[in-house]
Amino acid sequence: MKAVVTVIGKDNVGILHKVSGICTEYNANVLEVTQSVLQDMFAMIMLVDISAMSADFAQLVDRMETLGKELGLSIHTMHEDIFNSMHSI
């Protein structure tokens, strides 16, 4: 199972480190990352393997949202099945 994590907001040092650190906490393996910085705006998409997670997926979602609020970023974590359903019209 996989999840898609998107991060958007004002660029700061350590965003990738902090988001991937949460993945480490939950034993979610980062498979792919793409990121861009446009002037001072940061955008990142991560594909994460959640099949060996040490906690419930909802806990990961909540922790990412909390980090987003702490850093002033929009962090959205979506299960791959939902992502695929939304984009298969």
PyMOL Python script that loads the backbone (N, CA, C, O; Angstrom):
from pymol import cmd

cmd.read_pdbstr("""\
ATOM      1  N   MET A   1       0.829  -1.170   0.000  1.00  0.00           N
ATOM      2  CA  MET A   1       0.000   0.000   0.000  1.00  0.00           C
ATOM      3  C   MET A   1       0.884   1.248   0.000  1.00  0.00           C
ATOM      4  O   MET A   1       1.973   1.273   0.574  1.00  0.00           O
ATOM      5  N   LYS A   2       0.381   2.255  -0.652  1.00  0.00           N
ATOM      6  CA  LYS A   2       1.128   3.507  -0.755  1.00  0.00           C
ATOM      7  C   LYS A   2       0.247   4.685  -0.392  1.00  0.00           C
ATOM      8  O   LYS A   2      -0.979   4.586  -0.348  1.00  0.00           O
ATOM      9  N   ALA A   3       0.908   5.807  -0.132  1.00  0.00           N
ATOM     10  CA  ALA A   3       0.211   7.060   0.129  1.00  0.00           C
ATOM     11  C   ALA A   3       0.931   8.174  -0.615  1.00  0.00           C
ATOM     12  O   ALA A   3       2.118   8.070  -0.924  1.00  0.00           O
ATOM     13  N   VAL A   4       0.193   9.241  -0.898  1.00  0.00           N
ATOM     14  CA  VAL A   4       0.743  10.423  -1.547  1.00  0.00           C
ATOM     15  C   VAL A   4       0.699  11.555  -0.526  1.00  0.00           C
ATOM     16  O   VAL A   4      -0.348  11.841   0.055  1.00  0.00           O
ATOM     17  N   VAL A   5       1.848  12.194  -0.316  1.00  0.00           N
ATOM     18  CA  VAL A   5       1.945  13.314   0.616  1.00  0.00           C
ATOM     19  C   VAL A   5       2.280  14.560  -0.200  1.00  0.00           C
ATOM     20  O   VAL A   5       3.267  14.575  -0.936  1.00  0.00           O
ATOM     21  N   THR A   6       1.464  15.600  -0.072  1.00  0.00           N
ATOM     22  CA  THR A   6       1.756  16.854  -0.752  1.00  0.00           C
ATOM     23  C   THR A   6       2.023  17.929   0.293  1.00  0.00           C
ATOM     24  O   THR A   6       1.380  17.978   1.342  1.00  0.00           O
ATOM     25  N   VAL A   7       2.988  18.788  -0.021  1.00  0.00           N
ATOM     26  CA  VAL A   7       3.369  19.874   0.881  1.00  0.00           C
ATOM     27  C   VAL A   7       3.465  21.153   0.060  1.00  0.00           C
ATOM     28  O   VAL A   7       4.162  21.191  -0.954  1.00  0.00           O
ATOM     29  N   ILE A   8       2.765  22.201   0.495  1.00  0.00           N
ATOM     30  CA  ILE A   8       2.803  23.484  -0.208  1.00  0.00           C
ATOM     31  C   ILE A   8       2.876  24.598   0.824  1.00  0.00           C
ATOM     32  O   ILE A   8       2.178  24.565   1.838  1.00  0.00           O
ATOM     33  N   GLY A   9       3.720  25.579   0.560  1.00  0.00           N
ATOM     34  CA  GLY A   9       3.797  26.733   1.450  1.00  0.00           C
ATOM     35  C   GLY A   9       5.080  27.511   1.260  1.00  0.00           C
ATOM     36  O   GLY A   9       5.851  27.266   0.332  1.00  0.00           O
ATOM     37  N   LYS A  10       5.288  28.453   2.157  1.00  0.00           N
ATOM     38  CA  LYS A  10       6.482  29.295   2.106  1.00  0.00           C
ATOM     39  C   LYS A  10       7.717  28.451   2.391  1.00  0.00           C
ATOM     40  O   LYS A  10       7.730  27.658   3.333  1.00  0.00           O
ATOM     41  N   ASP A  11       8.747  28.623   1.584  1.00  0.00           N
ATOM     42  CA  ASP A  11       9.971  27.837   1.722  1.00  0.00           C
ATOM     43  C   ASP A  11      10.691  28.150   3.026  1.00  0.00           C
ATOM     44  O   ASP A  11      10.783  29.308   3.434  1.00  0.00           O
ATOM     45  N   ASN A  12      11.192  27.124   3.666  1.00  0.00           N
ATOM     46  CA  ASN A  12      11.992  27.215   4.876  1.00  0.00           C
ATOM     47  C   ASN A  12      13.021  26.098   4.877  1.00  0.00           C
ATOM     48  O   ASN A  12      12.852  25.104   4.172  1.00  0.00           O
ATOM     49  N   VAL A  13      14.049  26.242   5.632  1.00  0.00           N
ATOM     50  CA  VAL A  13      15.067  25.205   5.766  1.00  0.00           C
ATOM     51  C   VAL A  13      14.476  24.007   6.505  1.00  0.00           C
ATOM     52  O   VAL A  13      13.826  24.173   7.537  1.00  0.00           O
ATOM     53  N   GLY A  14      14.698  22.799   5.979  1.00  0.00           N
ATOM     54  CA  GLY A  14      14.364  21.580   6.696  1.00  0.00           C
ATOM     55  C   GLY A  14      12.997  20.988   6.469  1.00  0.00           C
ATOM     56  O   GLY A  14      12.621  20.052   7.175  1.00  0.00           O
ATOM     57  N   ILE A  15      12.234  21.488   5.518  1.00  0.00           N
ATOM     58  CA  ILE A  15      10.884  20.942   5.300  1.00  0.00           C
ATOM     59  C   ILE A  15      10.956  19.465   4.926  1.00  0.00           C
ATOM     60  O   ILE A  15      10.280  18.637   5.537  1.00  0.00           O
ATOM     61  N   LEU A  16      11.760  19.133   3.937  1.00  0.00           N
ATOM     62  CA  LEU A  16      11.897  17.736   3.513  1.00  0.00           C
ATOM     63  C   LEU A  16      12.365  16.870   4.680  1.00  0.00           C
ATOM     64  O   LEU A  16      11.863  15.763   4.874  1.00  0.00           O
ATOM     65  N   HIS A  17      13.316  17.366   5.448  1.00  0.00           N
ATOM     66  CA  HIS A  17      13.840  16.633   6.599  1.00  0.00           C
ATOM     67  C   HIS A  17      12.744  16.344   7.622  1.00  0.00           C
ATOM     68  O   HIS A  17      12.655  15.227   8.130  1.00  0.00           O
ATOM     69  N   LYS A  18      11.921  17.327   7.927  1.00  0.00           N
ATOM     70  CA  LYS A  18      10.882  17.162   8.940  1.00  0.00           C
ATOM     71  C   LYS A  18       9.772  16.220   8.470  1.00  0.00           C
ATOM     72  O   LYS A  18       9.290  15.395   9.247  1.00  0.00           O
ATOM     73  N   VAL A  19       9.368  16.337   7.218  1.00  0.00           N
ATOM     74  CA  VAL A  19       8.316  15.471   6.692  1.00  0.00           C
ATOM     75  C   VAL A  19       8.818  14.032   6.596  1.00  0.00           C
ATOM     76  O   VAL A  19       8.112  13.103   6.988  1.00  0.00           O
ATOM     77  N   SER A  20      10.018  13.844   6.083  1.00  0.00           N
ATOM     78  CA  SER A  20      10.560  12.486   5.979  1.00  0.00           C
ATOM     79  C   SER A  20      10.848  11.909   7.365  1.00  0.00           C
ATOM     80  O   SER A  20      10.788  10.694   7.552  1.00  0.00           O
ATOM     81  N   GLY A  21      11.160  12.773   8.340  1.00  0.00           N
ATOM     82  CA  GLY A  21      11.358  12.320   9.712  1.00  0.00           C
ATOM     83  C   GLY A  21      10.100  11.710  10.301  1.00  0.00           C
ATOM     84  O   GLY A  21      10.171  10.717  11.025  1.00  0.00           O
ATOM     85  N   ILE A  22       8.951  12.293   9.998  1.00  0.00           N
ATOM     86  CA  ILE A  22       7.681  11.715  10.454  1.00  0.00           C
ATOM     87  C   ILE A  22       7.457  10.364   9.792  1.00  0.00           C
ATOM     88  O   ILE A  22       6.981   9.426  10.431  1.00  0.00           O
ATOM     89  N   CYS A  23       7.799  10.265   8.513  1.00  0.00           N
ATOM     90  CA  CYS A  23       7.690   8.964   7.832  1.00  0.00           C
ATOM     91  C   CYS A  23       8.544   7.926   8.556  1.00  0.00           C
ATOM     92  O   CYS A  23       8.116   6.787   8.746  1.00  0.00           O
ATOM     93  N   THR A  24       9.737   8.316   8.954  1.00  0.00           N
ATOM     94  CA  THR A  24      10.619   7.417   9.695  1.00  0.00           C
ATOM     95  C   THR A  24       9.985   6.987  11.016  1.00  0.00           C
ATOM     96  O   THR A  24      10.035   5.809  11.370  1.00  0.00           O
ATOM     97  N   GLU A  25       9.392   7.929  11.744  1.00  0.00           N
ATOM     98  CA  GLU A  25       8.734   7.619  13.018  1.00  0.00           C
ATOM     99  C   GLU A  25       7.683   6.521  12.876  1.00  0.00           C
ATOM    100  O   GLU A  25       7.515   5.693  13.771  1.00  0.00           O
ATOM    101  N   TYR A  26       6.979   6.519  11.747  1.00  0.00           N
ATOM    102  CA  TYR A  26       5.884   5.590  11.527  1.00  0.00           C
ATOM    103  C   TYR A  26       6.280   4.397  10.649  1.00  0.00           C
ATOM    104  O   TYR A  26       5.423   3.608  10.250  1.00  0.00           O
ATOM    105  N   ASN A  27       7.564   4.268  10.352  1.00  0.00           N
ATOM    106  CA  ASN A  27       8.088   3.185   9.508  1.00  0.00           C
ATOM    107  C   ASN A  27       7.442   3.187   8.118  1.00  0.00           C
ATOM    108  O   ASN A  27       7.154   2.132   7.553  1.00  0.00           O
ATOM    109  N   ALA A  28       7.221   4.381   7.585  1.00  0.00           N
ATOM    110  CA  ALA A  28       6.696   4.553   6.234  1.00  0.00           C
ATOM    111  C   ALA A  28       7.881   4.912   5.336  1.00  0.00           C
ATOM    112  O   ALA A  28       8.565   5.907   5.574  1.00  0.00           O
ATOM    113  N   ASN A  29       8.116   4.110   4.318  1.00  0.00           N
ATOM    114  CA  ASN A  29       9.292   4.262   3.475  1.00  0.00           C
ATOM    115  C   ASN A  29       9.034   5.226   2.310  1.00  0.00           C
ATOM    116  O   ASN A  29       8.112   5.021   1.521  1.00  0.00           O
ATOM    117  N   VAL A  30       9.842   6.260   2.212  1.00  0.00           N
ATOM    118  CA  VAL A  30       9.724   7.218   1.116  1.00  0.00           C
ATOM    119  C   VAL A  30      10.278   6.573  -0.158  1.00  0.00           C
ATOM    120  O   VAL A  30      11.452   6.206  -0.218  1.00  0.00           O
ATOM    121  N   LEU A  31       9.420   6.441  -1.172  1.00  0.00           N
ATOM    122  CA  LEU A  31       9.817   5.811  -2.432  1.00  0.00           C
ATOM    123  C   LEU A  31      10.297   6.821  -3.465  1.00  0.00           C
ATOM    124  O   LEU A  31      11.302   6.606  -4.141  1.00  0.00           O
ATOM    125  N   GLU A  32       9.567   7.922  -3.577  1.00  0.00           N
ATOM    126  CA  GLU A  32       9.910   8.952  -4.557  1.00  0.00           C
ATOM    127  C   GLU A  32       9.571  10.319  -3.995  1.00  0.00           C
ATOM    128  O   GLU A  32       8.627  10.475  -3.221  1.00  0.00           O
ATOM    129  N   VAL A  33      10.367  11.316  -4.401  1.00  0.00           N
ATOM    130  CA  VAL A  33      10.128  12.696  -3.986  1.00  0.00           C
ATOM    131  C   VAL A  33      10.382  13.604  -5.186  1.00  0.00           C
ATOM    132  O   VAL A  33      11.365  13.442  -5.909  1.00  0.00           O
ATOM    133  N   THR A  34       9.488  14.552  -5.379  1.00  0.00           N
ATOM    134  CA  THR A  34       9.740  15.628  -6.316  1.00  0.00           C
ATOM    135  C   THR A  34       9.416  16.924  -5.595  1.00  0.00           C
ATOM    136  O   THR A  34       8.397  17.029  -4.911  1.00  0.00           O
ATOM    137  N   GLN A  35      10.285  17.906  -5.752  1.00  0.00           N
ATOM    138  CA  GLN A  35      10.043  19.182  -5.091  1.00  0.00           C
ATOM    139  C   GLN A  35      10.511  20.322  -5.975  1.00  0.00           C
ATOM    140  O   GLN A  35      11.401  20.168  -6.811  1.00  0.00           O
ATOM    141  N   SER A  36       9.888  21.463  -5.766  1.00  0.00           N
ATOM    142  CA  SER A  36      10.249  22.678  -6.494  1.00  0.00           C
ATOM    143  C   SER A  36      10.163  23.855  -5.545  1.00  0.00           C
ATOM    144  O   SER A  36       9.350  23.871  -4.620  1.00  0.00           O
ATOM    145  N   VAL A  37      11.001  24.824  -5.786  1.00  0.00           N
ATOM    146  CA  VAL A  37      10.913  26.092  -5.086  1.00  0.00           C
ATOM    147  C   VAL A  37      10.764  27.164  -6.156  1.00  0.00           C
ATOM    148  O   VAL A  37      11.651  27.356  -6.988  1.00  0.00           O
ATOM    149  N   LEU A  38       9.624  27.862  -6.122  1.00  0.00           N
ATOM    150  CA  LEU A  38       9.335  28.924  -7.076  1.00  0.00           C
ATOM    151  C   LEU A  38       9.343  30.229  -6.301  1.00  0.00           C
ATOM    152  O   LEU A  38       8.421  30.513  -5.536  1.00  0.00           O
ATOM    153  N   GLN A  39      10.386  31.018  -6.501  1.00  0.00           N
ATOM    154  CA  GLN A  39      10.639  32.204  -5.690  1.00  0.00           C
ATOM    155  C   GLN A  39      10.718  31.771  -4.236  1.00  0.00           C
ATOM    156  O   GLN A  39      11.704  31.139  -3.855  1.00  0.00           O
ATOM    157  N   ASP A  40       9.739  32.076  -3.414  1.00  0.00           N
ATOM    158  CA  ASP A  40       9.808  31.641  -2.020  1.00  0.00           C
ATOM    159  C   ASP A  40       8.723  30.611  -1.672  1.00  0.00           C
ATOM    160  O   ASP A  40       8.452  30.359  -0.498  1.00  0.00           O
ATOM    161  N   MET A  41       8.106  30.021  -2.705  1.00  0.00           N
ATOM    162  CA  MET A  41       7.061  29.020  -2.478  1.00  0.00           C
ATOM    163  C   MET A  41       7.627  27.614  -2.691  1.00  0.00           C
ATOM    164  O   MET A  41       8.278  27.337  -3.699  1.00  0.00           O
ATOM    165  N   PHE A  42       7.367  26.736  -1.724  1.00  0.00           N
ATOM    166  CA  PHE A  42       7.842  25.358  -1.730  1.00  0.00           C
ATOM    167  C   PHE A  42       6.693  24.441  -2.113  1.00  0.00           C
ATOM    168  O   PHE A  42       5.580  24.596  -1.610  1.00  0.00           O
ATOM    169  N   ALA A  43       6.955  23.483  -3.003  1.00  0.00           N
ATOM    170  CA  ALA A  43       5.962  22.476  -3.380  1.00  0.00           C
ATOM    171  C   ALA A  43       6.655  21.119  -3.454  1.00  0.00           C
ATOM    172  O   ALA A  43       7.715  20.985  -4.066  1.00  0.00           O
ATOM    173  N   MET A  44       6.048  20.120  -2.827  1.00  0.00           N
ATOM    174  CA  MET A  44       6.648  18.783  -2.820  1.00  0.00           C
ATOM    175  C   MET A  44       5.555  17.725  -2.895  1.00  0.00           C
ATOM    176  O   MET A  44       4.479  17.877  -2.316  1.00  0.00           O
ATOM    177  N   ILE A  45       5.850  16.661  -3.611  1.00  0.00           N
ATOM    178  CA  ILE A  45       5.002  15.475  -3.653  1.00  0.00           C
ATOM    179  C   ILE A  45       5.881  14.279  -3.310  1.00  0.00           C
ATOM    180  O   ILE A  45       6.954  14.093  -3.885  1.00  0.00           O
ATOM    181  N   MET A  46       5.407  13.470  -2.361  1.00  0.00           N
ATOM    182  CA  MET A  46       6.125  12.259  -1.967  1.00  0.00           C
ATOM    183  C   MET A  46       5.219  11.046  -2.188  1.00  0.00           C
ATOM    184  O   MET A  46       4.017  11.100  -1.925  1.00  0.00           O
ATOM    185  N   LEU A  47       5.809   9.960  -2.670  1.00  0.00           N
ATOM    186  CA  LEU A  47       5.125   8.681  -2.728  1.00  0.00           C
ATOM    187  C   LEU A  47       5.743   7.832  -1.618  1.00  0.00           C
ATOM    188  O   LEU A  47       6.957   7.632  -1.579  1.00  0.00           O
ATOM    189  N   VAL A  48       4.891   7.336  -0.716  1.00  0.00           N
ATOM    190  CA  VAL A  48       5.364   6.670   0.496  1.00  0.00           C
ATOM    191  C   VAL A  48       4.750   5.270   0.593  1.00  0.00           C
ATOM    192  O   VAL A  48       3.543   5.099   0.422  1.00  0.00           O
ATOM    193  N   ASP A  49       5.591   4.280   0.867  1.00  0.00           N
ATOM    194  CA  ASP A  49       5.123   2.906   1.092  1.00  0.00           C
ATOM    195  C   ASP A  49       4.672   2.798   2.547  1.00  0.00           C
ATOM    196  O   ASP A  49       5.473   2.974   3.465  1.00  0.00           O
ATOM    197  N   ILE A  50       3.390   2.510   2.752  1.00  0.00           N
ATOM    198  CA  ILE A  50       2.837   2.447   4.105  1.00  0.00           C
ATOM    199  C   ILE A  50       2.498   1.015   4.525  1.00  0.00           C
ATOM    200  O   ILE A  50       1.836   0.812   5.543  1.00  0.00           O
ATOM    201  N   SER A  51       2.939   0.034   3.763  1.00  0.00           N
ATOM    202  CA  SER A  51       2.559  -1.352   4.048  1.00  0.00           C
ATOM    203  C   SER A  51       3.158  -1.889   5.345  1.00  0.00           C
ATOM    204  O   SER A  51       2.602  -2.820   5.928  1.00  0.00           O
ATOM    205  N   ALA A  52       4.274  -1.333   5.814  1.00  0.00           N
ATOM    206  CA  ALA A  52       4.909  -1.818   7.051  1.00  0.00           C
ATOM    207  C   ALA A  52       4.796  -0.791   8.179  1.00  0.00           C
ATOM    208  O   ALA A  52       5.592  -0.810   9.118  1.00  0.00           O
ATOM    209  N   MET A  53       3.820   0.093   8.091  1.00  0.00           N
ATOM    210  CA  MET A  53       3.696   1.149   9.100  1.00  0.00           C
ATOM    211  C   MET A  53       3.493   0.589  10.497  1.00  0.00           C
ATOM    212  O   MET A  53       2.866  -0.454  10.683  1.00  0.00           O
ATOM    213  N   SER A  54       4.035   1.302  11.473  1.00  0.00           N
ATOM    214  CA  SER A  54       3.959   0.875  12.869  1.00  0.00           C
ATOM    215  C   SER A  54       2.725   1.423  13.590  1.00  0.00           C
ATOM    216  O   SER A  54       2.552   1.189  14.786  1.00  0.00           O
ATOM    217  N   ALA A  55       1.877   2.142  12.879  1.00  0.00           N
ATOM    218  CA  ALA A  55       0.675   2.727  13.474  1.00  0.00           C
ATOM    219  C   ALA A  55      -0.427   2.773  12.417  1.00  0.00           C
ATOM    220  O   ALA A  55      -0.210   2.419  11.258  1.00  0.00           O
ATOM    221  N   ASP A  56      -1.587   3.207  12.830  1.00  0.00           N
ATOM    222  CA  ASP A  56      -2.717   3.345  11.937  1.00  0.00           C
ATOM    223  C   ASP A  56      -2.475   4.510  10.962  1.00  0.00           C
ATOM    224  O   ASP A  56      -1.855   5.510  11.322  1.00  0.00           O
ATOM    225  N   PHE A  57      -2.969   4.368   9.734  1.00  0.00           N
ATOM    226  CA  PHE A  57      -2.787   5.408   8.714  1.00  0.00           C
ATOM    227  C   PHE A  57      -3.330   6.757   9.181  1.00  0.00           C
ATOM    228  O   PHE A  57      -2.733   7.795   8.895  1.00  0.00           O
ATOM    229  N   ALA A  58      -4.445   6.752   9.891  1.00  0.00           N
ATOM    230  CA  ALA A  58      -5.049   7.995  10.374  1.00  0.00           C
ATOM    231  C   ALA A  58      -4.108   8.753  11.306  1.00  0.00           C
ATOM    232  O   ALA A  58      -4.128   9.984  11.339  1.00  0.00           O
ATOM    233  N   GLN A  59      -3.292   8.035  12.056  1.00  0.00           N
ATOM    234  CA  GLN A  59      -2.324   8.690  12.934  1.00  0.00           C
ATOM    235  C   GLN A  59      -1.265   9.431  12.125  1.00  0.00           C
ATOM    236  O   GLN A  59      -0.858  10.536  12.483  1.00  0.00           O
ATOM    237  N   LEU A  60      -0.823   8.811  11.031  1.00  0.00           N
ATOM    238  CA  LEU A  60       0.140   9.473  10.143  1.00  0.00           C
ATOM    239  C   LEU A  60      -0.470  10.735   9.554  1.00  0.00           C
ATOM    240  O   LEU A  60       0.179  11.781   9.513  1.00  0.00           O
ATOM    241  N   VAL A  61      -1.709  10.643   9.100  1.00  0.00           N
ATOM    242  CA  VAL A  61      -2.415  11.794   8.527  1.00  0.00           C
ATOM    243  C   VAL A  61      -2.479  12.936   9.547  1.00  0.00           C
ATOM    244  O   VAL A  61      -2.171  14.084   9.227  1.00  0.00           O
ATOM    245  N   ASP A  62      -2.880  12.608  10.766  1.00  0.00           N
ATOM    246  CA  ASP A  62      -2.991  13.623  11.820  1.00  0.00           C
ATOM    247  C   ASP A  62      -1.648  14.251  12.139  1.00  0.00           C
ATOM    248  O   ASP A  62      -1.552  15.465  12.318  1.00  0.00           O
ATOM    249  N   ARG A  63      -0.606  13.426  12.210  1.00  0.00           N
ATOM    250  CA  ARG A  63       0.737  13.941  12.544  1.00  0.00           C
ATOM    251  C   ARG A  63       1.246  14.870  11.448  1.00  0.00           C
ATOM    252  O   ARG A  63       1.865  15.892  11.743  1.00  0.00           O
ATOM    253  N   MET A  64       0.990  14.528  10.186  1.00  0.00           N
ATOM    254  CA  MET A  64       1.417  15.390   9.074  1.00  0.00           C
ATOM    255  C   MET A  64       0.657  16.712   9.113  1.00  0.00           C
ATOM    256  O   MET A  64       1.249  17.768   8.891  1.00  0.00           O
ATOM    257  N   GLU A  65      -0.641  16.671   9.391  1.00  0.00           N
ATOM    258  CA  GLU A  65      -1.434  17.905   9.474  1.00  0.00           C
ATOM    259  C   GLU A  65      -0.950  18.793  10.616  1.00  0.00           C
ATOM    260  O   GLU A  65      -0.891  20.015  10.476  1.00  0.00           O
ATOM    261  N   THR A  66      -0.608  18.180  11.736  1.00  0.00           N
ATOM    262  CA  THR A  66      -0.084  18.931  12.874  1.00  0.00           C
ATOM    263  C   THR A  66       1.234  19.612  12.508  1.00  0.00           C
ATOM    264  O   THR A  66       1.443  20.779  12.838  1.00  0.00           O
ATOM    265  N   LEU A  67       2.120  18.888  11.829  1.00  0.00           N
ATOM    266  CA  LEU A  67       3.382  19.485  11.378  1.00  0.00           C
ATOM    267  C   LEU A  67       3.114  20.653  10.447  1.00  0.00           C
ATOM    268  O   LEU A  67       3.768  21.691  10.546  1.00  0.00           O
ATOM    269  N   GLY A  68       2.155  20.491   9.542  1.00  0.00           N
ATOM    270  CA  GLY A  68       1.807  21.569   8.629  1.00  0.00           C
ATOM    271  C   GLY A  68       1.381  22.828   9.364  1.00  0.00           C
ATOM    272  O   GLY A  68       1.784  23.933   9.002  1.00  0.00           O
ATOM    273  N   LYS A  69       0.567  22.659  10.396  1.00  0.00           N
ATOM    274  CA  LYS A  69       0.128  23.816  11.189  1.00  0.00           C
ATOM    275  C   LYS A  69       1.299  24.459  11.913  1.00  0.00           C
ATOM    276  O   LYS A  69       1.391  25.685  11.982  1.00  0.00           O
ATOM    277  N   GLU A  70       2.199  23.637  12.456  1.00  0.00           N
ATOM    278  CA  GLU A  70       3.371  24.154  13.159  1.00  0.00           C
ATOM    279  C   GLU A  70       4.275  24.975  12.231  1.00  0.00           C
ATOM    280  O   GLU A  70       4.849  25.980  12.650  1.00  0.00           O
ATOM    281  N   LEU A  71       4.397  24.542  10.974  1.00  0.00           N
ATOM    282  CA  LEU A  71       5.307  25.193  10.028  1.00  0.00           C
ATOM    283  C   LEU A  71       4.617  26.188   9.108  1.00  0.00           C
ATOM    284  O   LEU A  71       5.279  26.837   8.298  1.00  0.00           O
ATOM    285  N   GLY A  72       3.303  26.322   9.217  1.00  0.00           N
ATOM    286  CA  GLY A  72       2.568  27.220   8.329  1.00  0.00           C
ATOM    287  C   GLY A  72       2.492  26.702   6.904  1.00  0.00           C
ATOM    288  O   GLY A  72       2.524  27.478   5.949  1.00  0.00           O
ATOM    289  N   LEU A  73       2.390  25.380   6.763  1.00  0.00           N
ATOM    290  CA  LEU A  73       2.334  24.732   5.460  1.00  0.00           C
ATOM    291  C   LEU A  73       1.026  23.969   5.311  1.00  0.00           C
ATOM    292  O   LEU A  73       0.365  23.653   6.300  1.00  0.00           O
ATOM    293  N   SER A  74       0.660  23.678   4.077  1.00  0.00           N
ATOM    294  CA  SER A  74      -0.445  22.769   3.811  1.00  0.00           C
ATOM    295  C   SER A  74       0.159  21.403   3.521  1.00  0.00           C
ATOM    296  O   SER A  74       0.816  21.215   2.497  1.00  0.00           O
ATOM    297  N   ILE A  75      -0.061  20.446   4.424  1.00  0.00           N
ATOM    298  CA  ILE A  75       0.436  19.079   4.227  1.00  0.00           C
ATOM    299  C   ILE A  75      -0.779  18.169   4.175  1.00  0.00           C
ATOM    300  O   ILE A  75      -1.557  18.090   5.126  1.00  0.00           O
ATOM    301  N   HIS A  76      -0.929  17.478   3.040  1.00  0.00           N
ATOM    302  CA  HIS A  76      -2.070  16.591   2.836  1.00  0.00           C
ATOM    303  C   HIS A  76      -1.552  15.187   2.546  1.00  0.00           C
ATOM    304  O   HIS A  76      -0.697  14.998   1.680  1.00  0.00           O
ATOM    305  N   THR A  77      -2.075  14.204   3.276  1.00  0.00           N
ATOM    306  CA  THR A  77      -1.667  12.810   3.102  1.00  0.00           C
ATOM    307  C   THR A  77      -2.881  12.017   2.655  1.00  0.00           C
ATOM    308  O   THR A  77      -3.908  12.005   3.333  1.00  0.00           O
ATOM    309  N   MET A  78      -2.760  11.351   1.505  1.00  0.00           N
ATOM    310  CA  MET A  78      -3.890  10.642   0.920  1.00  0.00           C
ATOM    311  C   MET A  78      -3.492   9.208   0.570  1.00  0.00           C
ATOM    312  O   MET A  78      -2.441   8.974  -0.026  1.00  0.00           O
ATOM    313  N   HIS A  79      -4.340   8.256   0.944  1.00  0.00           N
ATOM    314  CA  HIS A  79      -4.105   6.863   0.595  1.00  0.00           C
ATOM    315  C   HIS A  79      -4.123   6.726  -0.924  1.00  0.00           C
ATOM    316  O   HIS A  79      -4.909   7.386  -1.603  1.00  0.00           O
ATOM    317  N   GLU A  80      -3.268   5.881  -1.445  1.00  0.00           N
ATOM    318  CA  GLU A  80      -3.143   5.689  -2.895  1.00  0.00           C
ATOM    319  C   GLU A  80      -4.475   5.315  -3.543  1.00  0.00           C
ATOM    320  O   GLU A  80      -4.770   5.784  -4.642  1.00  0.00           O
ATOM    321  N   ASP A  81      -5.279   4.487  -2.893  1.00  0.00           N
ATOM    322  CA  ASP A  81      -6.566   4.073  -3.465  1.00  0.00           C
ATOM    323  C   ASP A  81      -7.490   5.270  -3.702  1.00  0.00           C
ATOM    324  O   ASP A  81      -8.150   5.358  -4.737  1.00  0.00           O
ATOM    325  N   ILE A  82      -7.530   6.176  -2.746  1.00  0.00           N
ATOM    326  CA  ILE A  82      -8.362   7.385  -2.894  1.00  0.00           C
ATOM    327  C   ILE A  82      -7.798   8.274  -3.984  1.00  0.00           C
ATOM    328  O   ILE A  82      -8.543   8.802  -4.810  1.00  0.00           O
ATOM    329  N   PHE A  83      -6.477   8.441  -3.988  1.00  0.00           N
ATOM    330  CA  PHE A  83      -5.824   9.258  -5.010  1.00  0.00           C
ATOM    331  C   PHE A  83      -6.150   8.709  -6.405  1.00  0.00           C
ATOM    332  O   PHE A  83      -6.520   9.470  -7.299  1.00  0.00           O
ATOM    333  N   ASN A  84      -6.016   7.407  -6.587  1.00  0.00           N
ATOM    334  CA  ASN A  84      -6.299   6.790  -7.889  1.00  0.00           C
ATOM    335  C   ASN A  84      -7.763   6.922  -8.277  1.00  0.00           C
ATOM    336  O   ASN A  84      -8.075   7.154  -9.445  1.00  0.00           O
ATOM    337  N   SER A  85      -8.661   6.778  -7.316  1.00  0.00           N
ATOM    338  CA  SER A  85     -10.095   6.920  -7.604  1.00  0.00           C
ATOM    339  C   SER A  85     -10.441   8.331  -8.043  1.00  0.00           C
ATOM    340  O   SER A  85     -11.258   8.523  -8.943  1.00  0.00           O
ATOM    341  N   MET A  86      -9.819   9.321  -7.409  1.00  0.00           N
ATOM    342  CA  MET A  86     -10.087  10.719  -7.747  1.00  0.00           C
ATOM    343  C   MET A  86      -9.579  11.076  -9.137  1.00  0.00           C
ATOM    344  O   MET A  86     -10.105  11.992  -9.770  1.00  0.00           O
ATOM    345  N   HIS A  87      -8.570  10.371  -9.617  1.00  0.00           N
ATOM    346  CA  HIS A  87      -7.936  10.734 -10.881  1.00  0.00           C
ATOM    347  C   HIS A  87      -8.173   9.711 -11.987  1.00  0.00           C
ATOM    348  O   HIS A  87      -7.373   9.608 -12.917  1.00  0.00           O
ATOM    349  N   SER A  88      -9.259   8.960 -11.894  1.00  0.00           N
ATOM    350  CA  SER A  88      -9.547   7.947 -12.922  1.00  0.00           C
ATOM    351  C   SER A  88     -10.918   8.153 -13.534  1.00  0.00           C
ATOM    352  O   SER A  88     -11.752   7.248 -13.550  1.00  0.00           O
ATOM    353  N   ILE A  89     -11.140   9.368 -14.039  1.00  0.00           N
ATOM    354  CA  ILE A  89     -12.435   9.674 -14.675  1.00  0.00           C
ATOM    355  C   ILE A  89     -12.324   9.416 -16.152  1.00  0.00           C
ATOM    356  O   ILE A  89     -13.293   9.607 -16.887  1.00  0.00           O
TER     357      ILE A  89
END
""", "prot")
cmd.dss("prot")
cmd.show_as("cartoon", "prot")
cmd.util.cbc("prot")
cmd.orient("prot")
